[in-house]
Amino acid sequence: MQFLADILDAPVDRPVGDGDDPALGAAYLAGFAAGLCPDLAGFAATWKCERPLHTTQWMRQTRQRKMGPGWQDAGRAHPLARA
């Protein structure tokens, strides 16, 4: 998650947990789409932030110049970015 904060130059909230949150979220959304899991707001209410992550100074000065434009292009190309 620190990598995302560094590349995007934006704060990213790190969730409390053992690192399975992306898999849990994907599984819940699949169940929701299939009509098996109700209430997205109730699911979202179970999420807790451990700590926010911010761009590190080192990243801002070095890798972001090299990698940032590619990530920004990918973000603009995503279908949801055009919606």
C-alpha positions, -999 to +999 in steps of 0.1 A: +000+000+000+029+023+006+038+017-031+004+031-041+007+062-019+041+068-034+032+063-070-001+082-068+012+110-045-020+106-025-028+094+009-039+057+011-056+044+042-041+011+054-068-011+068-065-030+101-061-067+095-038-094+083-035-083+047-065-102+033-086-071+029-083-070-009-094-106-012-122-101+013-135-071-006-134-089-039-152-119-025-179-097-009-184-077-042-188-110-061-213-122-036-231-089-037-233-091-075-247-126-073-273-114-048-258-134-019-245-105+002-267-076+010-260-041+022-228-026+010-230+002+036-231-024+064-200-042+049-182-009+046-189+000+082-168-030+093-137-015+077-113+002+100-082+023+092-049+013+109-031+043+097-029+066+066+002+062+044+016+093+027+042+097-001+077+094+012+102+122+004+125+097-013+098+085-037+088+120-045+123+129-055+133+097-074+110+069-086+079+090-090+095+109-119+102+077-137+071+057-129+044+083-122+035+092-158+028+055-167+006+050-137-013+082-145-018+072-181-031+038-169-055+055-145-069+078-173-073+048-196-094+028-170-131+027-180-142+041-147-120+071-151-139+080-182-174+076-166 
